[in-house]
Amino acid sequence: MNGGQADGRLAVVTGAGSGIGAAISLELARRGFVVVPTDLDGPAAARTADRCDSPASYRLDVTDQESLDQAVRLLKSQHGPPSVWVSNAGVSKMQPFLDITPADLDFTLGVNLRGLFLAGQAAARLMVEAGAGGCIVNIASMAGKQGRVPFLADYVASKFGVVGLTQAMAFELAAHGIRVNSVCPGYVATSMQERELAWEAGLRQTSVEAVRALYMADTPMRRIETPEDVARVVAFLASEDAAFVTGEAVAVNGGAFMD
Ligand SMILES: NC(=O)c1ccc[n+]([C@@H]2O[C@H](COP(=O)([O-])OP(=O)(O)OC[C@H]3O[C@@H](n4cnc5c(N)ncnc54)[C@H](O)[C@@H]3O)[C@@H](O)[C@H]2O)c1
């Protein structure tokens, strides 16, 4: 379905092969964007592209500058500059703070913060060159606003970084008519959550169902968040309704953390 509100403007989504990124791609397509889903997993990005009637999808590793440069070249030659860029690619691994190795730390920061930084530069360069403004949405987390999160210290560090980086980008890019915001989801039912449920059940020596119940008990609205809950807020930020919103970190978590 094509909602038409976006009049075929281009939107690029990273990590769009599954979970939240796939839902964002579908929601933006539904609202009339031409969506180019990208992912480290090229076939997964292509599956999302099929569901969005997209003209293309790219294999894009946000940690790899050459991969980003290639995506920029392809976008320029085949589709033109994006109006909207959603940096959603992210990773997590649950373990106690004292067990996180330097390699684990580099990996998490490398995808979630450095990768998002480099992707943001690529997006902003395309938008600045085109001179038509734009909108960048960075997917942070509830764990980008509070560190009272078990077994995710490296992830917390990366997501606090995303919230700060979003403000710095918003501040500098406003002069080019580019808005930059982050979105902070709570407990979202995706493959990342499935992995976290299993890790946390092991670390707490309890069951996956008991951990899921903890997530729900921690959420005043008493349900697990859906990828679509996040996608609709991203679509709002990408819309003209949010024309004067920039530098924000929008919580979408059913009340699990209020600041
Ligand atoms: N699921 C949650 O509860 C939750 C909560 C808050 C924030 N988030 C954030 O939402 C985003 C999406 O998470 P999700 O739950 O959909 O996870 P997911 O694991 O289902 O999807 C993540 C996608 O990112 C891709 N990816 C991983 N490394 C990449 C790289 N280097 N370059 C490009 N793509 C890469 C994966 O292939 C995958 O398709 C992440 O940034 C995550 O931190 C998730």
The ligand as an SDF file (V2000), in Angstrom:
LIG
                    3D

 44 48  0  0  0  0  0  0  0  0999 V2000
   14.8360   -5.1260   20.3070 N   0  0  0  0  0  0  0  0  0  0  0  0
   14.8970   -4.2330   21.2880 C   0  0  0  0  0  0  0  0  0  0  0  0
   14.3630   -4.4890   22.3810 O   0  0  0  0  0  0  0  0  0  0  0  0
   15.5640   -2.9100   21.1050 C   0  0  0  0  0  0  0  0  0  0  0  0
   15.3880   -1.9530   22.1150 C   0  0  0  0  0  0  0  0  0  0  0  0
   15.9900   -0.7120   21.9710 C   0  0  0  0  0  0  0  0  0  0  0  0
   16.7610   -0.4420   20.8420 C   0  0  0  0  0  0  0  0  0  0  0  0
   16.9210   -1.3960   19.8880 N   0  0  0  0  0  0  0  0  0  0  0  0
   17.7430   -1.0400   18.7410 C   0  0  0  0  0  0  0  0  0  0  0  0
   16.9850   -1.1620   17.5600 O   0  0  0  0  0  0  0  0  0  0  0  0
   17.8560   -1.4530   16.4600 C   0  0  0  0  0  0  0  0  0  0  0  0
   17.3260   -2.6720   15.7100 C   0  0  0  0  0  0  0  0  0  0  0  0
   17.3500   -3.7770   16.5920 O   0  0  0  0  0  0  0  0  0  0  0  0
   16.4210   -5.0780   16.4000 P   0  0  0  0  0  0  0  0  0  0  0  0
   15.8640   -5.3880   17.7290 O   0  0  0  0  0  0  0  0  0  0  0  0
   15.5260   -4.9340   15.2220 O   0  0  0  0  0  0  0  0  0  0  0  0
   17.5880   -6.1460   16.1220 O   0  0  0  0  0  0  0  0  0  0  0  0
   17.7580   -7.2930   15.0000 P   0  0  0  0  0  0  0  0  0  0  0  0
   18.9350   -8.0820   15.4600 O   0  0  0  0  0  0  0  0  0  0  0  0
   16.4620   -7.9590   14.7580 O   0  0  0  0  0  0  0  0  0  0  0  0
   18.1410   -6.4440   13.6880 O   0  0  0  0  0  0  0  0  0  0  0  0
   19.3660   -5.7710   13.5660 C   0  0  0  0  0  0  0  0  0  0  0  0
   19.7390   -5.7390   12.1010 C   0  0  0  0  0  0  0  0  0  0  0  0
   20.9850   -5.0140   12.0060 O   0  0  0  0  0  0  0  0  0  0  0  0
   21.8210   -5.6990   11.0840 C   0  0  0  0  0  0  0  0  0  0  0  0
   23.2260   -5.3900   11.3440 N   0  0  0  0  0  0  0  0  0  0  0  0
   24.0240   -5.8360   12.3460 C   0  0  0  0  0  0  0  0  0  0  0  0
   25.2710   -5.3660   12.2050 N   0  0  0  0  0  0  0  0  0  0  0  0
   25.2680   -4.5830   11.0910 C   0  0  0  0  0  0  0  0  0  0  0  0
   26.2550   -3.8280   10.4130 C   0  0  0  0  0  0  0  0  0  0  0  0
   27.5290   -3.8100   10.8400 N   0  0  0  0  0  0  0  0  0  0  0  0
   25.9060   -3.1100    9.3070 N   0  0  0  0  0  0  0  0  0  0  0  0
   24.6240   -3.1450    8.8530 C   0  0  0  0  0  0  0  0  0  0  0  0
   23.6440   -3.8860    9.4340 N   0  0  0  0  0  0  0  0  0  0  0  0
   23.9730   -4.5860   10.5440 C   0  0  0  0  0  0  0  0  0  0  0  0
   21.4960   -7.1780   11.2890 C   0  0  0  0  0  0  0  0  0  0  0  0
   21.8710   -7.9540   10.1690 O   0  0  0  0  0  0  0  0  0  0  0  0
   19.9870   -7.1270   11.5170 C   0  0  0  0  0  0  0  0  0  0  0  0
   19.2560   -7.2810   10.3050 O   0  0  0  0  0  0  0  0  0  0  0  0
   19.2490   -1.6470   17.0650 C   0  0  0  0  0  0  0  0  0  0  0  0
   19.9940   -0.4460   16.9420 O   0  0  0  0  0  0  0  0  0  0  0  0
   18.9470   -1.9290   18.5270 C   0  0  0  0  0  0  0  0  0  0  0  0
   20.0330   -1.5950   19.3570 O   0  0  0  0  0  0  0  0  0  0  0  0
   16.3420   -2.6180   19.9870 C   0  0  0  0  0  0  0  0  0  0  0  0
  1  2  1  0
  2  3  2  0
  2  4  1  0
  4  5  1  0
  4 44  2  0
  5  6  2  0
  6  7  1  0
  7  8  2  0
  8  9  1  0
  8 44  1  0
  9 10  1  0
  9 42  1  0
 10 11  1  0
 11 12  1  0
 11 40  1  0
 12 13  1  0
 13 14  1  0
 14 15  2  0
 14 16  1  0
 14 17  1  0
 17 18  1  0
 18 19  2  0
 18 20  1  0
 18 21  1  0
 21 22  1  0
 22 23  1  0
 23 24  1  0
 23 38  1  0
 24 25  1  0
 25 26  1  0
 25 36  1  0
 26 27  1  0
 26 35  1  0
 27 28  2  0
 28 29  1  0
 29 30  1  0
 29 35  2  0
 30 31  1  0
 30 32  2  0
 32 33  1  0
 33 34  2  0
 34 35  1  0
 36 37  1  0
 36 38  1  0
 38 39  1  0
 40 41  1  0
 40 42  1  0
 42 43  1  0
M  CHG  2   8   1  16  -1
M  END
$$$$
